[in-house]
Amino acid sequence: MPFVKEGKILPRTYAQISNNITDFVWIEQSGRLVACVGLKDCQEDGMGEIYALAVSEKVQNQGISVELLNKVMQKAFADNFSKVFALSKHNAEWFLKQGFVKMEISELPKKRQDLFDHQRNSSIFFKDIL
């Protein structure tokens, strides 16, 4: 996984992915997975966490990330979330361009604040579900 090696997404085991497969939406082209993203229910304040957003390098700069975001936002709406957030060390400009707002750790759900990796030092982006 090049994105894990580059530190863009955290490593996950096959079991972690398999046990949380219903969190994910994805995009396929010609029967091949080209992009995916997870949406975890934080079970607090109607918030969901967008995680593990990845788009194959072969299809980057083709609007796939925006299409993927639209799919995960539709899932968030269907799952009755009022707000989603994402933590990222990279692509702050992209999140802001997509209507996310940079926020502070204190605005995360309490359980997620406790799990925040201060060494990773990710930025936090929130977006309301409309």
C-alpha positions in Angstrom: 0.0 0.0 0.0 1.8 3.1 -1.2 -0.4 5.5 0.9 0.5 3.6 4.1 4.2 3.8 3.3 3.9 7.5 2.5 2.0 8.1 5.9 -1.1 9.3 4.1 -3.4 6.7 5.7 -2.9 4.5 8.7 -2.2 0.8 8.2 -5.2 -1.6 8.7 -5.2 -5.4 8.8 -7.4 -7.5 6.5 -9.4 -8.4 9.6 -10.0 -4.7 10.5 -11.2 -4.0 7.0 -13.3 -7.1 6.9 -14.9 -6.4 10.3 -15.8 -2.8 9.2 -16.6 -3.4 5.5 -20.0 -1.8 5.9 -18.3 1.5 6.8 -16.9 1.7 3.2 -18.1 3.1 -0.1 -15.9 2.7 -3.2 -15.6 3.3 -6.8 -14.7 0.7 -9.4 -13.6 1.2 -13.0 -13.6 -1.8 -15.4 -14.1 -4.1 -12.4 -11.1 -2.7 -10.5 -11.3 -0.9 -7.2 -9.9 2.6 -7.8 -11.0 4.5 -4.7 -12.5 3.9 -1.3 -13.4 5.7 2.0 -14.8 4.6 5.3 -17.4 6.3 7.5 -17.4 5.3 11.2 -20.3 6.0 13.5 -18.8 7.8 16.5 -22.1 7.1 18.4 -21.9 10.6 19.9 -23.6 13.8 18.9 -24.7 12.4 15.5 -21.1 12.5 14.2 -19.4 10.3 11.8 -15.7 10.0 11.0 -14.5 9.8 7.4 -11.3 7.7 7.3 -9.0 5.8 5.0 -9.8 7.9 1.9 -7.7 6.6 -0.9 -7.7 7.2 -4.7 -5.4 5.1 -6.9 -2.6 7.2 -8.4 -3.7 5.9 -11.8 -7.0 7.9 -11.6 -6.0 10.9 -9.6 -6.9 14.4 -10.9 -10.0 13.0 -12.7 -12.6 14.1 -10.1 -12.7 10.7 -8.5 -12.1 12.1 -5.0 -15.0 14.5 -5.3 -17.2 11.6 -6.6 -16.1 9.5 -3.6 -16.8 12.3 -1.2 -20.3 12.7 -2.6 -20.9 9.0 -2.1 -19.7 9.0 1.5 -21.8 12.2 2.2 -24.9 10.4 0.8 -24.1 7.5 3.2 -23.7 9.9 6.1 -27.1 11.4 5.2 -28.7 8.0 5.0 -27.2 7.0 8.3 -28.7 10.1 9.9 -25.4 11.8 10.8 -25.7 15.6 11.4 -21.9 16.2 10.9 -18.8 14.4 9.7 -15.2 15.0 10.4 -11.9 13.8 8.9 -8.4 13.9 10.3 -5.6 14.4 7.8 -1.9 15.2 7.7 -2.2 15.9 3.9 -4.6 17.7 1.5 -5.8 20.4 3.8 -6.6 22.6 0.8 -8.7 19.8 -0.8 -10.9 19.4 2.4 -11.3 23.2 2.6 -12.2 23.4 -1.1 -14.9 20.7 -0.5 -16.6 22.8 2.1 -15.0 21.4 5.3 -14.0 23.8 8.1 -10.8 23.3 10.1 -11.6 22.8 13.7 -9.9 22.0 17.0 -9.4 18.7 18.9 -11.9 19.9 21.6 -14.7 19.8 19.0 -14.2 16.0 18.3 -16.5 13.6 20.1 -15.1 12.9 23.5 -14.2 9.2 22.8 -12.3 10.3 19.6 -10.4 13.1 21.5 -9.1 10.4 23.8 -7.8 8.4 20.8 -6.2 11.4 19.0 -2.6 10.7 18.1 -0.8 13.9 19.0 2.5 12.7 17.5 0.7 12.3 14.1 -0.5 15.9 14.5 -3.4 15.6 12.0 -5.6 18.6 11.1 -9.3 18.2 11.8 -11.9 19.1 9.3 -15.7 19.2 9.9 -18.6 19.4 7.5 -22.4 19.6 8.3 -24.7 17.1 6.5 -27.3 19.0 4.5 
